């Protein structure tokens, strides 16, 4: 099965085609835009398909980053993925930016829990914690630097995302740090989507400051009960 992956969650507008059966990337395209994803995404997709020597009819699924990330970028990416999936009668599969970043950190530091964390501004952090098997154990949620630091300390987690260095410095100890970016490589989204298979239709993941922020120690103790 060939998977077309789309990512507009951050400044990049990226697409790639992944052959899930062969486990290899066939072609990709990307632009570092900042803004303007809507105007360029279809051209980026066309370039990725051309690089992969395939067309829309050869696709078996659409993968898309669902956030957290840019509000406008997420809407563009998810709506495009859902529209293409509907027209082609194939599944659209959502992958969060946090799980994609965590997957890259886990590949760099196997055997570790991973805390993926993005600086959301206004002293907020968007975070998700994954165990050694990359199973989600906390989040995605809005948290603070002290709470994210407590999670990192209690789990000895590797860190990923734009808030990784900040958390490591706050923890006051050496930390394994994976990607420090706002999004993962486009191929990571394709691989994760292929492994997930079809599920609910993707929708943008918007995390807000009004979300509950339980204390890290309480979270971990509940998980261990």
N, C-alpha and C positions, 0 to 999 in steps of 0.2 A: 504494500500500500504506500502511495506517495502522499505525504502530508505537506500542505502549504501552511507555514507559520507566519503570523503577522504580529508585529510589536510596535505600538505607538504610545506606550505608557510613559515614556520620558522624552528627551529631546530627539532621540533617534526615530526614524521612520524606516523600519526594516522588514524584510521578508526573506524566506528561504524555502526551498523544496527539499524534503527529507525522504529518502527511501527507507521505510521502516523495516522492510524485509531484509534488506542488505545492510542496514545499520550505517548508512552513509549519507552525507549531504550531497545533493546534486547541483545546487546553484543557489546564489543569494544576491541580494541587492540591498543597499541602505543609504540613507542620507541623514546627516546630523543637522536637523532643522531648527530645533527649539520650538518653533510654531509652524503652522501651515501643513499639518499632516493630511488634512482632507484634500488639499489641492494636489498632493504628490503621491499618495498611497497607491492608487491604481497603477501609476507608471512604475513605481518601485516593484509592485507585484508582477507586472508584465516583464520587467527586466529579470526578476528571479526565475520566472517560468522559462524565459528565453535561455538563460544561463543553464537551466536544467534540461533543456531540449525537450520540454513537455508543454502541455497546454491545460486549460481548465478541465477538459474531459478526462485527462489522465489522473486527476486527483481523487483521493479516497477520503480525505478529511481536511478540515481547516482548524488550525490551532491559533489561539489568540491570547495575548497577555491581557489580563482583566484588572490589573492594578494590585495594590494602590499605586497611584501615579497621577499624571496630568488629567484633570477632569475632561478637558476637550479631547486630548489624545485618546483616552480610553473610550469615549463615546464613538470616535471615528473608527478605531480599530475593531471594537466589538460589533458595531452596526454593520461594518463591511464584512466581517467574518460571518455574521448571521445571514446577511443578504446573499453572499456567495453560496453558503451552505444550503440555503433554501432553494436557490436557483439550480444548483447542481445536484440537489437531493442527496447530500452527504452530511455527516455530522460535523458540527462546530464544537470544539473542545476548549474550554477555558483553563488557563494556567495562571496563577497569581505571580506577581513579580517576586514576592517573598519566597515562594517555594522554588522558583527558578534560581534565585540567588543562593538559597540554602543548598540546592543540589550541586551547584558549582563549588561551594565551600566544602561540602561533604566529599566531593571527588578529590579535593586538594588535601583534606584532613580526614581520612577515613577513620571510622571508629569513634567519632566525636558527635555529641549533640551539636546542633547549629542554631544560633539565634540570628535570624535575618531582621535587619532593622533599618528603616529609612527615616531620615530627618524630615519631619513634616512641617517645620517652622512653628512659631508660637510656643516653643518649649515642649512640643509634642513629638513623639516617635511612633511610627507605625511598625509594629513588630509581630513576629511569629516565631515560636520555638519548636524545633523538630528534634526527635530523639535520634539515637545512633542509627536506627533503621529508616530515618527520614519520615517518620510518622509524626503528624502534627500533634503537639501536646498543649499548646497555648496559642491563642489568637486565631487569625489575624485581629489585632486590636490596637487601639490608641493607648499609648502608655507614656510615661515620663522617663527622663534619664535616670533618676534614682531607681525606679522600678525595673527598667531594663538592665541596669547595672546589677541589681540584686539577682535577677534571673541568670545573668551571665556568670556571676560568682557561684551561685548554688548548683549550677549544672556543669560548670567548667566548659561551657560551650565555645565552639569556634564561632566567629562573628562574620557577618557579611552585610553589605549595603552601605549607604551613605552615612549612617550613624555608627558604623563599626568602630572607627578610630576613637570617636568621642566616648563610646561605652568602654572601650579598652582603657583609655586614659582615666576614666572615672573609677574603674575597677581597681586601678593601681597595681596591676599585675600584668605579666606578659600574656598575651592572648594570640591564638592562631586567628589570622584575619584572611578571609578569602576575598572575593570581589568587593570593591569599595564603591561600586557604581549604583546608579538608580534603577538599573535593569540588567538582566542577564544577556548573554549572547543569544542571538535569535535561534541558533541550533538547539539550545537547551530547551526552549519552549516546544520545539517540534518533537524532541525525544520524550519529554514528559507527557505531552499530549498523546503520543502514540502508545505509551505505556498505560495511560489511563483508560483509553477507549471512550466510547460514547457515554454521555451522562446528561445532566440537565443542560439546557441551552445557556451559553455563557452570558453573563451580565457584568457590567462594571462593578468593581469592588471599591465602594466609597466608604472610608473610615472617617468618623467624625469625633471631635473632642467631647461630645456628649455621651459617648459610649462608656460603659462601666469600666473602671480601672481597679480590679481587685489586687490586693497586695501579693507580691511575688511569693512570699513564704506560704501564704494561704493557698495559692494556686498549686504549688508543688506538693503541699501536704495532702490536698484533696486528690491529686493525681495518684499519689502513692497509696491511698486508702484501698 
